[in-house]
Amino acid sequence: MSKHFLIVGGTSGIGAALLTTLIDQGHQVTQLSRHPERAADHPQVTSVRWDVRQDPFPGDRLPPTLDGLAYCPGSIRLRPFERLTENEWREDLDLNVMGAVRAIQGALPSLRQAESAGILLFSSVAAGTGMPYHASVAAAKGAIEGLTRALAAEFAPRIRVNAIAPTLTATPLAERLLATAEKRAAAAERHPLKVIGEAADLARAAVWLLDDARLSTGQILHLDAGLSSLRV
């Protein structure tokens, strides 16, 4: 049965892969981003411009009923703690946390019209595993994990809320960290499974959490090639 999902940030990386996966399964997708013209040109996709940090939420462009929301924007700011400015902390918190809050608050009326809906957020392996130079992103994604659990409790039983905590994933956001074959090999070697994530890996898990994971809410799914839990 065709459903209607909202993706924030569906023009690049994991968000774009998720959009493609959903339309391949026959679903309708509304996609919000700063550059909606970059989204897949497909009759099942409606793209709307929205800058999560400064624009009013375009609630009038949403369908009356939404079966799910995925908030995909994120940041990777790797810098020594003492060199992080207050403005940089605010930027990371605003994009990762407050953007998600604005999206959920804006979409909630449509989500509540569905018999059962899912919300998906994105954390990071850095939120649960201490890593040097990750203070800003770890703090922001730690807040996302807390928000996931709190909203799962508040919105039950009609709306499920989960998050994915990936490791470094081969997307445009991580391009500079994986720019050469040597960097990719070194990144893979740090993981017990000796691989790095691909956007398609995350998209498949995202669709499951949004649409099929009937017994899952308040969960943080660690897709990190064993980095957070194994020592080998």
N, C-alpha and C positions, 0 to 999 in steps of 0.2 A: 504494500500500500504506500502510495506516495505521501510524503510528509513535507513540511516546510521548516527549514532551519535557518538560523541567523548566524553568520560568521563575521566577526570583527577582525579585519586584517586578512582578507582572503586573496590578496594579490601576490603574495610571496611566501616562500618557505613552507612551513607546516600548514599555514592557513590555506595556501593555494592548493596543496596536495589534498587537504581535507575537502575543499570545495569540489575538486575533480572527482574524488571518491564518492561523494554524496550524489552528484549529478549522474555519475555512471550507474548508481543504484536506482535512478529514477526519481530522486527527490528534487524539490524546489529549494532554491537557496537565495536568500537576500544577503548581500555582501556589503559591508561598510568599510571604507578605507579612505585615506587621504588622496589616493589616485585610483578612483574607481575604473578609469579607462583601461587599467592594466589587468583587470580581472578577466577570466575566461569569458569569451563572447559566446554565449549559449542561450537558447530560449528558456531554459529553466533557471537562469541566473538574473537577478535584478541587482545592479550595483548602484550604490548611493555614496556620495562623498560625505565623510565625517572624520574630522580631526579630533581624536579622543581627548586631546589636551585643551582644546579651546572652543570647539563648536557645540552649540546646543544639540542634544540628542534628537535625531530625526524620527521621532516616534510616529509621525504621520505617514512615513513611508513604509511602515511595517504592515504585514498582513494582520487580520484580526486574531488569528491563532498561530502560535509558533510552537513547534514540537521540540525545539532545542536551541541553545545558544552556545557558541564557542568563542571565547575571547582569546585571540592569538597574539596580539602585540607583546613585545618583550624587548629587553636590552641586555647587552653583555658589556659591562663597564669594568674592566680589570685594571685596578690601580692600587698602589699602596694606600693604606688607610689614611695616613697623614697628608696625602696629596688630594684627597677627595674634598671638594668644596661643598658648602651647604647647598648651593644651587644644584650641584650634581646629584646630591642625595634626594633633593626635592624632585628633580626631573625623573629619576628612576622610580621613585614612589608614585609619582603622578601617572606615569605611563603604565606601570605594571599593576598598581593597586587601584588608584582612583579611577583610571580608565575602565577597569573591570567593574567597579562599583557603579559608575555612570551607565555602562552598558546594561548591567543587570537591572538597575532601577528603571531604565527606560524601556526595557523589553518585558518586564515582569507582567504588565497587564495582558499582553498577548500570550505569554507562557502559561499564565493561569487559566486561559481558555482551553488549553489542551487537557485531554483526559489524563495524560501522563507526559511530563516533559523532562528534559535533561539540560543541565548547565555544565559546561566543561571549561576549566581554567588551566593555566599552565604554570607550574612551579619550576624547580631546577634541582638537580642533584646537589647543587651547592647549598640549598636551604637546609639539608639534613646532614651534610658531610662537610666539616670544616676544611676550607681551602684558602690558601693565602691569596690576597688581592681580590677576593670576591665579596668584600664586606657589603658593598652597596646592593649588588644583585641578590645576595643571600638574605639581606634584611627585607628587601621588597618581596622576594618569593616566599620567605617565611611568613610574611603577612598574608600572602595568597593562600597558603596552607591553612592558616587560622580561619580566614574568611570562608574557605571551602567547608570546613567542619561546622562552623557556626550557621551558615546558610542551609546546609544539609539538614540540620536539626530544625531550623525555623520553617523551612519550606516543605518538610515531610508532611503527609505522604505523597502529595501530588507532583512535586518537582524534586528530582534527584540532582545532587551537586557533587561533582568529583573533579579531581585534578590529575594531570600527568606531570611527573617530575623527570624530565629527560636528562641525559648527559649531553655533551657537546654533539650537535647534530649538523650534518652537512647542509646548511641553508645559506642564503646570502648574508644573514646576520652574522654568521660565524666564518665568513669567507676569508678574512685576514688571518684567522687562526689555523686555517686548513689550506693555505694558498699554494703549498708545494707538496709534492709526493712525500718528501721527508717529514713535513709537519703532520700530514695525515697518518703516516706510519707511526710516528711518535705518539700521537694522540690515541691511536688504536691500541698501542702497546700498553698504555696505562690502565686498560680495562681487562678484567678477567677473561672476557670473551674475545678480546683482541679485535674488536670492531668499533666503529663509530656509528652513530645513528644516521639514518636517512629519513627525509621528510615523509616518504611513503610508509615507513614503519610506524611513525607516530600517527599518521592519518588513519591507518587501519584500526589502531587502538582507540583513537578518538571517536570514530564512528560507532564502535562497540559501546563505549561509555555513554555516548549521546543517545543511542537508539535501542540497544539490545541488553544492556547490563541491568536487568530488572531488579537484582538483589544488591546492587552497588550504589551506596551513597555515603558521602562524607569520607571517601577514600582517596588516598594519594597513590597513584600507580607509578611505581619506579621503573622506568624504562631506561636503564643506565648501563647495560651490559655488565652488570654485577658490581659496578664501582662502589656503590653505597653499602653493600652488605657482605662482600667477599674479600678475603685476603689470600691470594694464591701466589 
